[in-house]
Amino acid sequence: MKSARARRPSRALDPDAVHLGLDLGTQSARAVAVDGTGRTVGAASRPLSSRREGVRHEQDPGQWWTALADACREALAGVAPGRVRGLAVDATSGTILLADGRGTPLTPGLMYDDGRAHAYAERVNTTGAGVWEVSGYRSMQPSWALPKLLWLLDQGPLPSGARLLHQADLITWRLTGRQVAADAGHALKTGYDLVEERWPEAELSALGVPDRLLPEVVRPGTVLGTVCADAARATGIPVGTPVVAGTTDGCAARIGAGALAPGAWNSALGTTLVLKGVSPRLVRDPAGIVYCHRGPGGTWLPGGASSSGAGVIARYFPGADLDALTRRAAASGSTAVAYPLTGAGGERFPFRAPGASLFVLGEPTGDAERFHACLLGVACVERLCFDCLVRLGAPVGGPVTFTGGGARNAYWSQLRADVLGRTVRLPERSGSATGMAVLAATASGTTLEDAAAAMVRVRAELRPDPARTARLLPRYLDFVDELTRRGWLEPAVAAHARRKARQ
């Protein structure tokens, strides 16, 4: 096995070549075309709709394909076909469906936070305890893919040739015209053993998962195949374009931010808040909340996805002029803080609490102060995530980048930097789709590190205001105390957060 320092020979990127990144988020499907210098030459998105009812969260898998195909055609409208050299796809982590042998969906897509498999999690964790512990997360959460797969299997008999597909697998099947391997990033929550790099056959068999149901798995960055004629007609992507195995949206955002060195972290603020970093070793979490993906060069990618995030804004301030609301919130001076949950599934990270729900500390008056309370609440959750990671021994001393739609709000980004008390970077172009464009560039023979060096640029650095950090830290500790009082946050984690705040 190569050492972590070993690198294969790398070709320089052709500055005129175009690499395509495809991203399936919660609310939209995005396509971005990026050249070898990091310049975006085309981009488009299409909305996605969800069905939510209690802990149920589904999407129509057919919509994923039509939305991405439309976005691709628009993004590539002005790009000469000969310039397109590769593509990669990311999607939400833990989203699955069942399909027949031709790739036609048999079920809706069970989304990353669908909570209907709660009753199956204990059996999954008892049967696979040894594998999950070695993999560093000890136990699976009910919203992970494997418990949801067991729930699906109990809904009725499967037709002959049925397949489990992760969200991205459906797209790569449509792109290549055949079933190709899943990437290890998406397979993690289905029980794939990242240490041994195989499906744990004995444990899955004991859970009643047929071996024929599961896809082959490869590492992200592996070339899976090429775009077929039918897909080319639907998407505008040239026939024969290499399709590169992608990864989850959180890992993709990390690549798009250029956070590739050990100790570097990316915080992607979209509908939910997703943190992903780089470690030279597997980070183990006895509570099973933080989990690791495999990274390039022998590295590991610890992190987690919160149920809180910018989704609280869309939920409680629909149709609002957010720029005007931000200006009023910034001028309010309010220190009320909201725990920014919107769904019924509770919290997943930085702690696990199925019964968690929104609360507000303080008495905000008017929309501007309530809006500010949500902004501050997300910043407090983010700091608590980092405090938890430090407690587990994850390296966090490298650069921190902010990406996602929430990072476009300049005031919010500065507020988050102030609560963290550390300098953060804002990439010139960021997001999961951009990360997939960078990964797609490796199909041309360059390393991921060299592709990122050529294609990722930092547009700004935000330095924390020490006086504001000092004023906000007591509110953060009030937030931590309330989480502890409600029984959601372990007292030992709260004590660690208080020690860090005093340092």
N, C-alpha and C positions, 0 to 999 in steps of 0.2 A: 504494500500500500504506500502511496506517495505521502510524504510528510505534509504538514499543514502549510509549509513554506513553498512547496514545489509548485511550479506553474508550467503549463504547457506553452509551447511557442505561440505567440499571438500575432495575428495580422493587424496592420493598421486599418482603421475604418475608412472606407471610401466616403468622403464628405458628401458626395452626391447621392449615395445610396439612401433608400427610405426603408424604415423598419416600422412595422405596424403593431400597436398595442391595443388589445381588446379587453374591456373591463365590464363585468357584470356586477353591478352594485345592487342595493336594495331598491332604489328609486329610479335608476336609469341604467341603460347600456351605453357604453362609450367606446369610440374608436379614435385613436390618435396616430397620426403618421409623422414620424420624426426622422430628420436626416442625420447624417453622420457627424454633424457639428452640434447636434442638440436642438436645432431649429424646428419648430412645429410647422409642417407644410400643409397639414389638413387635420381637422378635428370635427367631430359631430357626436351628438348623443340623442337618444330616444327614451321617452319615459317608460317605466315598468309599473304595473299595478299589482297590488297585493290583496289577498283576502285574509282579513284578521277577524278572529272571534275568540275572545278569551285567550287561552294559550296557543290557539291554532294560528299558524301563519303559513300561507301557501302562495305560490305563484304558478302561472301557466307556463310550462316549459316551452311550448310553441312560441310564446311571446318573446322568450329570450333570443331565439334564433332570428325571428323577423325583425326585432328591434336592432340587433347587432348587424344584420345584413343591411338594413337601411342606413345605419350610422356609417358602415364601411363605405357604401357607395358615395355618400356625401363627402366623407373625409378624403377619399381618393379621387374625387372628381377632377382635380387639377394636377394630378400626379401621373407622369408618363409611366406606363406599365413596366418598362424595362428597369426602372429605378427601384422597384419593390423587391426586397431581398429576403424578407422573413416576417413572421408574425408569432405572437404568443398570446395566451388567454389567461386571465385571472378571474376568480369568482368568489362568492361568499363562502366562508369556511364552515363546513358541516351541512351544507345544503345538498340534498340527494333526491333521487327519484328512481323508479323502476321503469325499464323500457323493454320492448320485445327484441327479438334477434335482428330486426332491421333498424333498430334505433328509434322506433316510434314510442313516445312516452305512454306508459300504462297508468301512471299516477300523476297527480300534481307534484310540483317541486315542494318538498318540505324544507322550509327555510331554516337558516342558521339558528334562529331563536324559537323555533316551534317547540312547544313544551309538552306535547301529548305523550311522549315516551317516558314520563317521569317514573311510572311503575316498572319500567324495564331496566333502569339504571343499576339498581342493586344487584340484579342477576348478572348483568354485564361485568360489574366491578368485582363480584365474588368469583366468577368463573375465570376472568382474565387478570386477576390481581397481580400475579407474578410478572406478566408481560408489561402491564401498565406501570408497575413500580420501577422496573428496569428502564422503561422509557422516560421516567422522570416525573410523571404526573400522577401516579398512584391510582387515580380513579377517573372515570369519565363522568361528565355532566349529562343530565338528561337531554339537553339540546344537541349533544354530539351525534354524529351520524350513525354510529353503531346501535345505540338504543332505539333510534328512529327506524333503523332497518328492521329490527326485531318487531317493532310495532307494525310496520308495513307487512311483514311476513305473516302476521297474525290476522290480517284483514281478509284473507281468502287465499285459495290455491293459486299458484303462479302458472302461467302458460309455459309450455316448453320453450326453452331458449331465452327466458327472461334474464335481464342483466341489471345489476346495480350500476347506476351512473352518478358520479358527482356532477355538480352543476356545469363545470367546465368540460366534462367528458362528452356531454351531449353536443356541445359546440364543436369540439375537435372531431367528433364522428361526422357531423354535417360537413365540416370543412374538407375532410379527407375522403369522405364517401364510404368509410368503413370504421369499425371500432378499432381504436388505437389505445395505447396504454394510458392509464391515469398517472398524474404526477404525484410524487410522494407527499407534497404539501397538502393536497386535498385528501389524500388517503389516510392521513394521520388520525383524524377523528372517526374513521371507520375501523380502527384497530390495527392498522398497518404498523409493524414493528420497525421503527426507524433505526434501531441499534443493529439488528440482524438483517435489516432490509428485506423483509419477507412478510407474507401474511402468516399469523400464528394459527396454523391449521387446526391443531388439537383444540385450542380454546374456541375458535369459531365453530368448529364442528359440534362441540358440546353445547353451544348456544343455538344450534339448529340452523346455521347459515350454510347453505349449499356452496360447495367450492366453485361450481360452475357459474355462480352468480357474480363472482368478484373479478374485476379487471386485472390485467397485468399492471405493474407499477414501475415507473422509472423516475430518476431524479429530475428536478426542474432543469431546463436547459437542453435536454435530450431532443434531438430531431425525431418527431413522431411520424412524419410523412409529408405529403405535399397537397396543395389545394387541388381538388378535382374540378372537372368541367361544370358540373351542376352548381357547386358552391361558387365558382367563378362568375357564373351568370347571375347568381343571387346577390353577390356581395361586391362585384367589381374588382376583387383581388385576382391578379393574374394566375392562370393555371400553372401549376408546378412550383408555386411559392412555398418554401419550407414552412412547416408548422412545428413550432418549438414547444415542448412541454412547459406550461406555465406554473403558477403556484397560487396560493390564497391571496385575497385582496390585501391583507395586512403585510404579508411578505413582499408583495408586489410594490406597495407604497414605499417600503424600506428601500428597495432597489431604485425606485424613481427619485428618492431623496439622496441617493449616493451614500447611504449609511451601510457601508460594507466592512469597515474595520472593527475589530474587537473593541467593545465599550461604546460603540456608536449606537444611537437609538433614533427611531422615527416614531412620532406620535401623529397618527392620521385621524383627524377629526371630521368624520362624516356623520351619517345617521347615528352611528355609534363611535365610541372612542377606542382605537386599536393601537396598542404599543407593541413594537417589535424591535429587538436589538440583536447584537452579535456578541457571542461568547466563544472563547477557545475551548470550553468544556460544556458538557451537558449540565444544565441547571435543574436540580431536582426540587420539587415542591411537595412536602409531605401532605399538604392540604389539597393537592390536585387542581389548583387554580391556574398557576402558571405552567405552560407547557412549551416544549421546544420543537421546532422544525430543524431539519438538517440544512446547513448552509454549504457554500462552496469551500473547497480547500480544507476540509476537516473541521470547519466551524459549526456552531449550533446557533439557532435563532430563538432565544427565549422571548416570551411575551404573552399577551392575553387580550381579549376583547371585552370591553365593558358593555353593559346594556344601556348605559347613559351616553349622551353625546348631543350632537346638533339636532337630532330628531325631536328633542323637546321644544325647539324653536318652531318647527313646522306644526307641531301638535297644538301648542298653546298660543301661537301668534300667527295664525294663517292669514295670508294676504297682506300682512303688515309691510310698511316701508321700512325695511331693516336698517338702511343707512340712517334714516331720520331717527329711528328708535334707538340705534346705537349712540348717536350724538346726545340724545336726551338722557340715556342711561349713564353715559360717561360723565355728564354734568351733574348727575343726581347726588353723587357722593355716597350712595347707599352701600352698606355692608351686609344687608340681608343676603342669605345664601339659601338656595334651593337644592335639594338632592334631585338631580334632573332625570328621573325615570319616566318613561311614557307607557311602556307595555305592562302586561300582567305577569310576565315571566320572572320577575325579580331581578337579582344582580348575579353576574358571572365573574367579574373581575373589577376591582382588586380583592374582592371577597365573594363568597358564594352565599346567597341568601334568597331562596325561592320566594319568600314572602315580602321582600323589600318593596317599598313603594315611595312615591314622591312625598317629601315633606319640605317645609320652609322654616328656617330660623330667622327671627326678626319679623318685622311687620311692614313689608313693602307696600307702598300706596301708589296706585296707578300703574299703567302698562310699562313705563320706563323702568321703574324700580323692580317690578316683577321680572322684566327682561334681564336686568343686571343680575338679579339673584340667580337666574339660570346660567348666565355666563360665568359667574363666580363659582357656582356649584360644579360645573364641568372642570374648571381649573383646580378645584379642591380634590375631585376624584382623580384627576391626572397626577397631582402631587402624591396622593395616597398610593397610586400605582407604583410610582418610583420608590417610595418608602418601602413598600412591600418587596420590590425587586432587590433593593439593597439588603434587606433582611435575609433574603434567600442566598445572598452571595453573588448575585448577577453583577457583572462589571457595568458600571454606568458612568464612568469617568470620561468617555469620549464625547464627541459633539452630539447635540440633540437637534433634530430638525422637526418642523411642523409642516404637515401637508394636509390635504383634504379640503373640502369646501369651507369648513370653519376657519381655516388659516387665511382665507381671503379677507376676513374681518380684522383690520389692523388693530383696532382697540382690543378686541378679544385676544389676539395673539400676544399683545403687550401685557395684558392682564394675566394670561397664563404664564408668561415669562416671569412676571413679578411674583406670582404665587410660588412658582418653582424656585425662584431665587437663583436662576442660572441663565447664561446666554444661550439663545437658540438661533438656529439658521432657518431662513426661508428660501427654499430653492426657487430659481427663476421659473421653472416649469416642474410640476410635481403631479403626484397622483398615481394610482395603481396602473392606469392605462400607459402612462409614461414609463413606469417601471417595466411593463411588459414589452414596450418598444426597445428599451435597453437590453432586456434579456433576449429578445428576438435578434438583436444585432450579433449575438454570439454564433448564429447560424452561418455567418460569414467568416468564421475562424478566429475572431478576436476573443479574448477572455472577458468575463463579466466586469472585472476591475478596470480593464482598459476601455471597454465600452462606456462604463459610467464616467470615467475620467474625461472622455470626449464629449459625452452627451448631457451631463448634469452640471448645472451652473447654480451658484448661490447668488441670489439677488439682494439679500439684506441680512443683517444680523440684528437681533433685538437684545439689548442688555437690560437686566432688571434694574429697577429703581430701588436702591436699598431702603429708603424711607418708606416706600409703599409696601415693600416686602414685609418690613417690620410691622406695619399697620395691619396687613392682611393675615399674617401668621396666627394671631390669636383667634381670628374668625375660622381659619382652617382647623385649629385645635378644637373649637366649639363644634365644628362639623364632625370631627373624629369622635369627640365625646358623645354626640347624639347617636352616631352609628353604633357605638359601643353600648350605650344605654338601651337601645332597641334590640340588642342581642344579635346584631348582624355582623359586627366586626369583633374579632377575638381580642380580648384585653391585652395579650402580649404584643399584637400588631399595633394596637393603639399606643402602648407604652413606647414602642420603638419609634413611632411617628413623633411622639412628644420629645424624645431624646434628640432626634434629628433636628427638630425645630429649634431646640436650645443651642445647637452647635453653631 
